[in-house]
Amino acid sequence: MDKRDRWPNRARLALSVVVNVEEGSEQSIAEGDKGPEPVDELGVVLKRPIRNYANESNYKYGLLAGAPRVMRLLAEHGIRATFTAAALSLERAPDLTRQIVAGGHETCSHGWRWVHQFHMDEAAEREFIAKAVASITRTTGERPVGWLSRYLLTPNTRRLLVEAGFTYHMDDFSDDLPFWDRAAGRPILILPYALDSNDMKMWTSPSLTPEDWLKYALDTFDWLYREGAEDPKMMSFGLHLRIIGRPGRIGAFERFLLHVRKHPDVWIATRREIAQRWASLHPPEATA
């Protein structure tokens, strides 16, 4: 097959817009966790097991003010995104969940809660996955087929996902194209994610301005688009409601979308669509 036929209509680039929904599922003393959520706007880590009301309000901002801005831009530009959502977050934000479904977006599982699963034993992780599937299926009306952990995973994760019926997995950063892996003798498609172009950089590196982040995202897009003339690739563009949804940052997202729209032959797709396309052209038995 000619590489230029990789994506529909010979698109030069498959762009995957990923919106993470973690608000309402983060660590909290109120949820029975051992400590408060360590990831915040200022990078302040509290070592005492006390409730961090200030940081909790940071997360609430994502739902109350950030989400409407993000959803409005997606609608204005006709973009269907993949929402990597912690299941409990969707349960606690029914209005946002309804908008995700009404907009034709995909919901990918980001766990039952936005907590680390790397410390779980096999039974606990299996239950964690099952609870996420049941919850997202109930709130959205459709079961998730993709999974993204909170960064770290276990040696059992991929096998448990295969057993639970997942078709793709995002916990990988090794390539700009999907590829097959096998767990328990069964195939699962890996759709690599990207951290370098993720808006979380503006939290983990406070000196990074929205303009700095935007330039990096545009440079990433332009280079992959250039390569796509001969060898089309995939670009992952990760966002967070509480980060990009701030008034001083949302404009950078808009400028990115306006730049993308100036370029023909870009396939803006959900990760489910990318997975389905790849599997149809490169079935696992042909790449085993």
Contacts in CASP RR format, 6 or more apart in sequence:
PFRMAT RR
TARGET T0000
AUTHOR 0000-0000-0000
METHOD contacts of the structure
MODEL  1
MDKRDRWPNRARLALSVVVNVEEGSEQSIAEGDKGPEPVDELGVVLKRPI
RNYANESNYKYGLLAGAPRVMRLLAEHGIRATFTAAALSLERAPDLTRQI
VAGGHETCSHGWRWVHQFHMDEAAEREFIAKAVASITRTTGERPVGWLSR
YLLTPNTRRLLVEAGFTYHMDDFSDDLPFWDRAAGRPILILPYALDSNDM
KMWTSPSLTPEDWLKYALDTFDWLYREGAEDPKMMSFGLHLRIIGRPGRI
GAFERFLLHVRKHPDVWIATRREIAQRWASLHPPEATA
1 281 0 8 1.000
3 230 0 8 1.000
3 231 0 8 1.000
3 232 0 8 1.000
4 10 0 8 1.000
4 230 0 8 1.000
4 232 0 8 1.000
5 281 0 8 1.000
6 14 0 8 1.000
6 232 0 8 1.000
6 281 0 8 1.000
7 13 0 8 1.000
7 14 0 8 1.000
7 232 0 8 1.000
7 267 0 8 1.000
7 277 0 8 1.000
8 267 0 8 1.000
8 277 0 8 1.000
9 265 0 8 1.000
9 267 0 8 1.000
10 232 0 8 1.000
10 265 0 8 1.000
11 232 0 8 1.000
11 265 0 8 1.000
11 266 0 8 1.000
11 267 0 8 1.000
12 225 0 8 1.000
12 228 0 8 1.000
12 229 0 8 1.000
12 232 0 8 1.000
12 265 0 8 1.000
12 266 0 8 1.000
13 221 0 8 1.000
13 224 0 8 1.000
13 225 0 8 1.000
13 228 0 8 1.000
13 232 0 8 1.000
13 233 0 8 1.000
13 234 0 8 1.000
13 235 0 8 1.000
13 265 0 8 1.000
13 266 0 8 1.000
13 267 0 8 1.000
14 232 0 8 1.000
14 233 0 8 1.000
14 234 0 8 1.000
14 235 0 8 1.000
14 267 0 8 1.000
14 269 0 8 1.000
14 274 0 8 1.000
14 277 0 8 1.000
15 221 0 8 1.000
15 234 0 8 1.000
15 235 0 8 1.000
15 237 0 8 1.000
15 260 0 8 1.000
15 266 0 8 1.000
15 267 0 8 1.000
15 268 0 8 1.000
15 269 0 8 1.000
16 82 0 8 1.000
16 191 0 8 1.000
16 234 0 8 1.000
16 235 0 8 1.000
16 236 0 8 1.000
16 237 0 8 1.000
16 269 0 8 1.000
16 270 0 8 1.000
16 271 0 8 1.000
16 274 0 8 1.000
17 74 0 8 1.000
17 79 0 8 1.000
17 81 0 8 1.000
17 82 0 8 1.000
17 237 0 8 1.000
17 238 0 8 1.000
17 239 0 8 1.000
17 268 0 8 1.000
18 81 0 8 1.000
18 82 0 8 1.000
18 83 0 8 1.000
18 84 0 8 1.000
18 108 0 8 1.000
18 193 0 8 1.000
18 236 0 8 1.000
18 237 0 8 1.000
18 238 0 8 1.000
18 239 0 8 1.000
18 271 0 8 1.000
19 70 0 8 1.000
19 74 0 8 1.000
19 81 0 8 1.000
19 82 0 8 1.000
19 83 0 8 1.000
19 84 0 8 1.000
19 105 0 8 1.000
19 238 0 8 1.000
19 239 0 8 1.000
19 240 0 8 1.000
19 241 0 8 1.000
20 83 0 8 1.000
20 84 0 8 1.000
20 85 0 8 1.000
20 110 0 8 1.000
20 238 0 8 1.000
20 239 0 8 1.000
20 240 0 8 1.000
20 241 0 8 1.000
21 83 0 8 1.000
21 84 0 8 1.000
21 85 0 8 1.000
21 86 0 8 1.000
21 89 0 8 1.000
21 90 0 8 1.000
21 93 0 8 1.000
21 96 0 8 1.000
21 110 0 8 1.000
21 241 0 8 1.000
22 59 0 8 1.000
22 86 0 8 1.000
22 89 0 8 1.000
22 110 0 8 1.000
22 114 0 8 1.000
22 240 0 8 1.000
23 59 0 8 1.000
23 60 0 8 1.000
23 62 0 8 1.000
23 63 0 8 1.000
23 89 0 8 1.000
23 93 0 8 1.000
23 241 0 8 1.000
23 242 0 8 1.000
24 59 0 8 1.000
24 60 0 8 1.000
24 63 0 8 1.000
24 86 0 8 1.000
24 88 0 8 1.000
24 89 0 8 1.000
24 92 0 8 1.000
24 93 0 8 1.000
24 114 0 8 1.000
25 86 0 8 1.000
25 87 0 8 1.000
25 88 0 8 1.000
25 89 0 8 1.000
25 92 0 8 1.000
25 112 0 8 1.000
25 113 0 8 1.000
25 114 0 8 1.000
25 115 0 8 1.000
26 37 0 8 1.000
26 39 0 8 1.000
26 56 0 8 1.000
26 59 0 8 1.000
26 113 0 8 1.000
26 114 0 8 1.000
26 115 0 8 1.000
27 33 0 8 1.000
27 35 0 8 1.000
27 36 0 8 1.000
27 37 0 8 1.000
27 38 0 8 1.000
27 114 0 8 1.000
27 115 0 8 1.000
28 35 0 8 1.000
28 36 0 8 1.000
28 37 0 8 1.000
28 51 0 8 1.000
28 52 0 8 1.000
28 56 0 8 1.000
29 35 0 8 1.000
29 36 0 8 1.000
29 49 0 8 1.000
29 50 0 8 1.000
29 51 0 8 1.000
30 51 0 8 1.000
31 113 0 8 1.000
33 115 0 8 1.000
34 49 0 8 1.000
35 46 0 8 1.000
35 49 0 8 1.000
35 50 0 8 1.000
36 46 0 8 1.000
36 49 0 8 1.000
36 50 0 8 1.000
36 51 0 8 1.000
36 52 0 8 1.000
36 55 0 8 1.000
37 52 0 8 1.000
37 55 0 8 1.000
37 56 0 8 1.000
37 59 0 8 1.000
38 45 0 8 1.000
38 46 0 8 1.000
39 203 0 8 1.000
40 52 0 8 1.000
40 54 0 8 1.000
40 55 0 8 1.000
40 58 0 8 1.000
40 203 0 8 1.000
41 55 0 8 1.000
41 58 0 8 1.000
41 203 0 8 1.000
42 206 0 8 1.000
43 203 0 8 1.000
43 206 0 8 1.000
44 55 0 8 1.000
46 52 0 8 1.000
58 242 0 8 1.000
59 242 0 8 1.000
61 242 0 8 1.000
61 246 0 8 1.000
62 240 0 8 1.000
62 241 0 8 1.000
62 242 0 8 1.000
62 245 0 8 1.000
63 93 0 8 1.000
63 96 0 8 1.000
63 241 0 8 1.000
65 245 0 8 1.000
66 241 0 8 1.000
66 242 0 8 1.000
66 244 0 8 1.000
66 245 0 8 1.000
66 246 0 8 1.000
66 250 0 8 1.000
67 93 0 8 1.000
67 96 0 8 1.000
67 99 0 8 1.000
67 241 0 8 1.000
67 245 0 8 1.000
69 245 0 8 1.000
69 247 0 8 1.000
69 250 0 8 1.000
70 239 0 8 1.000
70 241 0 8 1.000
70 244 0 8 1.000
70 245 0 8 1.000
70 250 0 8 1.000
70 253 0 8 1.000
71 96 0 8 1.000
71 99 0 8 1.000
73 79 0 8 1.000
73 250 0 8 1.000
73 253 0 8 1.000
73 254 0 8 1.000
73 257 0 8 1.000
74 80 0 8 1.000
74 81 0 8 1.000
74 103 0 8 1.000
74 105 0 8 1.000
75 103 0 8 1.000
77 257 0 8 1.000
77 261 0 8 1.000
79 257 0 8 1.000
79 268 0 8 1.000
80 103 0 8 1.000
80 104 0 8 1.000
80 105 0 8 1.000
80 106 0 8 1.000
80 268 0 8 1.000
80 269 0 8 1.000
80 270 0 8 1.000
81 105 0 8 1.000
81 106 0 8 1.000
81 270 0 8 1.000
82 105 0 8 1.000
82 106 0 8 1.000
82 107 0 8 1.000
82 108 0 8 1.000
82 270 0 8 1.000
82 271 0 8 1.000
82 272 0 8 1.000
83 100 0 8 1.000
83 105 0 8 1.000
83 106 0 8 1.000
83 107 0 8 1.000
83 108 0 8 1.000
84 108 0 8 1.000
84 109 0 8 1.000
84 110 0 8 1.000
84 148 0 8 1.000
84 170 0 8 1.000
85 100 0 8 1.000
85 107 0 8 1.000
85 108 0 8 1.000
85 109 0 8 1.000
85 110 0 8 1.000
85 136 0 8 1.000
86 110 0 8 1.000
86 111 0 8 1.000
86 112 0 8 1.000
86 113 0 8 1.000
86 114 0 8 1.000
86 132 0 8 1.000
87 109 0 8 1.000
87 110 0 8 1.000
87 111 0 8 1.000
87 112 0 8 1.000
87 113 0 8 1.000
87 131 0 8 1.000
87 132 0 8 1.000
87 135 0 8 1.000
87 136 0 8 1.000
87 139 0 8 1.000
88 112 0 8 1.000
88 113 0 8 1.000
88 135 0 8 1.000
89 113 0 8 1.000
89 114 0 8 1.000
90 96 0 8 1.000
90 97 0 8 1.000
90 100 0 8 1.000
90 107 0 8 1.000
90 135 0 8 1.000
90 136 0 8 1.000
90 139 0 8 1.000
90 140 0 8 1.000
91 97 0 8 1.000
91 135 0 8 1.000
91 139 0 8 1.000
94 139 0 8 1.000
97 139 0 8 1.000
97 140 0 8 1.000
100 107 0 8 1.000
100 140 0 8 1.000
101 140 0 8 1.000
101 141 0 8 1.000
105 270 0 8 1.000
106 270 0 8 1.000
106 271 0 8 1.000
106 272 0 8 1.000
106 273 0 8 1.000
107 136 0 8 1.000
107 140 0 8 1.000
107 142 0 8 1.000
107 144 0 8 1.000
108 144 0 8 1.000
108 145 0 8 1.000
108 146 0 8 1.000
108 147 0 8 1.000
108 148 0 8 1.000
108 170 0 8 1.000
108 271 0 8 1.000
108 272 0 8 1.000
109 129 0 8 1.000
109 132 0 8 1.000
109 133 0 8 1.000
109 136 0 8 1.000
109 144 0 8 1.000
109 146 0 8 1.000
109 147 0 8 1.000
109 148 0 8 1.000
109 166 0 8 1.000
110 147 0 8 1.000
110 148 0 8 1.000
110 149 0 8 1.000
110 150 0 8 1.000
111 117 0 8 1.000
111 128 0 8 1.000
111 129 0 8 1.000
111 132 0 8 1.000
111 147 0 8 1.000
111 148 0 8 1.000
111 149 0 8 1.000
111 150 0 8 1.000
112 128 0 8 1.000
112 129 0 8 1.000
112 131 0 8 1.000
112 132 0 8 1.000
112 135 0 8 1.000
114 150 0 8 1.000
115 150 0 8 1.000
116 150 0 8 1.000
116 151 0 8 1.000
116 152 0 8 1.000
117 125 0 8 1.000
117 128 0 8 1.000
117 149 0 8 1.000
117 150 0 8 1.000
117 152 0 8 1.000
117 153 0 8 1.000
117 154 0 8 1.000
117 157 0 8 1.000
118 149 0 8 1.000
118 152 0 8 1.000
118 153 0 8 1.000
118 154 0 8 1.000
120 128 0 8 1.000
120 154 0 8 1.000
122 154 0 8 1.000
122 156 0 8 1.000
122 160 0 8 1.000
125 154 0 8 1.000
125 156 0 8 1.000
125 157 0 8 1.000
125 160 0 8 1.000
126 160 0 8 1.000
126 163 0 8 1.000
126 164 0 8 1.000
129 147 0 8 1.000
129 160 0 8 1.000
129 161 0 8 1.000
129 164 0 8 1.000
130 164 0 8 1.000
132 144 0 8 1.000
133 143 0 8 1.000
133 144 0 8 1.000
133 164 0 8 1.000
136 142 0 8 1.000
136 143 0 8 1.000
136 144 0 8 1.000
137 143 0 8 1.000
137 144 0 8 1.000
144 166 0 8 1.000
145 165 0 8 1.000
145 166 0 8 1.000
145 167 0 8 1.000
145 168 0 8 1.000
145 272 0 8 1.000
145 275 0 8 1.000
146 161 0 8 1.000
146 166 0 8 1.000
146 167 0 8 1.000
146 168 0 8 1.000
146 169 0 8 1.000
146 170 0 8 1.000
146 271 0 8 1.000
146 272 0 8 1.000
146 275 0 8 1.000
147 161 0 8 1.000
147 166 0 8 1.000
147 168 0 8 1.000
147 169 0 8 1.000
147 170 0 8 1.000
147 171 0 8 1.000
148 170 0 8 1.000
148 171 0 8 1.000
148 193 0 8 1.000
149 157 0 8 1.000
149 171 0 8 1.000
151 171 0 8 1.000
153 171 0 8 1.000
157 169 0 8 1.000
157 171 0 8 1.000
158 169 0 8 1.000
158 181 0 8 1.000
158 183 0 8 1.000
158 188 0 8 1.000
159 183 0 8 1.000
159 184 0 8 1.000
161 169 0 8 1.000
161 183 0 8 1.000
161 188 0 8 1.000
162 183 0 8 1.000
162 184 0 8 1.000
162 186 0 8 1.000
162 187 0 8 1.000
162 188 0 8 1.000
163 184 0 8 1.000
166 188 0 8 1.000
167 188 0 8 1.000
167 189 0 8 1.000
167 275 0 8 1.000
167 279 0 8 1.000
168 178 0 8 1.000
168 188 0 8 1.000
168 189 0 8 1.000
168 190 0 8 1.000
168 191 0 8 1.000
168 271 0 8 1.000
168 272 0 8 1.000
168 275 0 8 1.000
169 181 0 8 1.000
169 188 0 8 1.000
169 189 0 8 1.000
169 190 0 8 1.000
169 191 0 8 1.000
170 190 0 8 1.000
170 191 0 8 1.000
170 192 0 8 1.000
170 193 0 8 1.000
170 271 0 8 1.000
171 193 0 8 1.000
172 190 0 8 1.000
172 191 0 8 1.000
172 192 0 8 1.000
172 193 0 8 1.000
173 192 0 8 1.000
173 193 0 8 1.000
173 194 0 8 1.000
173 195 0 8 1.000
174 192 0 8 1.000
175 192 0 8 1.000
176 192 0 8 1.000
176 224 0 8 1.000
176 233 0 8 1.000
176 234 0 8 1.000
176 235 0 8 1.000
177 192 0 8 1.000
177 233 0 8 1.000
177 234 0 8 1.000
178 189 0 8 1.000
178 190 0 8 1.000
178 191 0 8 1.000
178 192 0 8 1.000
178 234 0 8 1.000
178 274 0 8 1.000
178 275 0 8 1.000
178 278 0 8 1.000
179 189 0 8 1.000
179 190 0 8 1.000
179 192 0 8 1.000
179 287 0 8 1.000
180 187 0 8 1.000
180 188 0 8 1.000
180 189 0 8 1.000
180 190 0 8 1.000
180 282 0 8 1.000
180 284 0 8 1.000
180 287 0 8 1.000
180 288 0 8 1.000
181 187 0 8 1.000
181 188 0 8 1.000
181 189 0 8 1.000
181 190 0 8 1.000
182 188 0 8 1.000
182 284 0 8 1.000
182 288 0 8 1.000
187 284 0 8 1.000
187 288 0 8 1.000
189 275 0 8 1.000
189 278 0 8 1.000
189 279 0 8 1.000
189 284 0 8 1.000
191 234 0 8 1.000
191 271 0 8 1.000
191 274 0 8 1.000
191 275 0 8 1.000
192 234 0 8 1.000
192 236 0 8 1.000
193 236 0 8 1.000
193 238 0 8 1.000
194 220 0 8 1.000
194 235 0 8 1.000
194 236 0 8 1.000
194 237 0 8 1.000
194 238 0 8 1.000
195 201 0 8 1.000
196 216 0 8 1.000
196 220 0 8 1.000
197 216 0 8 1.000
197 217 0 8 1.000
197 220 0 8 1.000
197 235 0 8 1.000
197 236 0 8 1.000
197 237 0 8 1.000
197 238 0 8 1.000
198 238 0 8 1.000
198 239 0 8 1.000
199 213 0 8 1.000
199 238 0 8 1.000
199 239 0 8 1.000
199 240 0 8 1.000
199 243 0 8 1.000
199 244 0 8 1.000
199 249 0 8 1.000
199 253 0 8 1.000
200 238 0 8 1.000
200 240 0 8 1.000
200 243 0 8 1.000
201 208 0 8 1.000
201 213 0 8 1.000
201 216 0 8 1.000
202 208 0 8 1.000
202 209 0 8 1.000
202 210 0 8 1.000
202 213 0 8 1.000
202 243 0 8 1.000
202 249 0 8 1.000
203 243 0 8 1.000
210 248 0 8 1.000
210 249 0 8 1.000
210 251 0 8 1.000
210 252 0 8 1.000
211 252 0 8 1.000
213 249 0 8 1.000
213 252 0 8 1.000
214 252 0 8 1.000
214 255 0 8 1.000
214 256 0 8 1.000
217 237 0 8 1.000
217 252 0 8 1.000
217 256 0 8 1.000
218 256 0 8 1.000
218 259 0 8 1.000
220 235 0 8 1.000
221 235 0 8 1.000
221 256 0 8 1.000
221 259 0 8 1.000
221 260 0 8 1.000
224 233 0 8 1.000
224 235 0 8 1.000
225 263 0 8 1.000
225 266 0 8 1.000
227 233 0 8 1.000
234 274 0 8 1.000
237 256 0 8 1.000
239 253 0 8 1.000
243 249 0 8 1.000
244 250 0 8 1.000
244 252 0 8 1.000
244 253 0 8 1.000
245 253 0 8 1.000
260 266 0 8 1.000
260 268 0 8 1.000
269 277 0 8 1.000
END
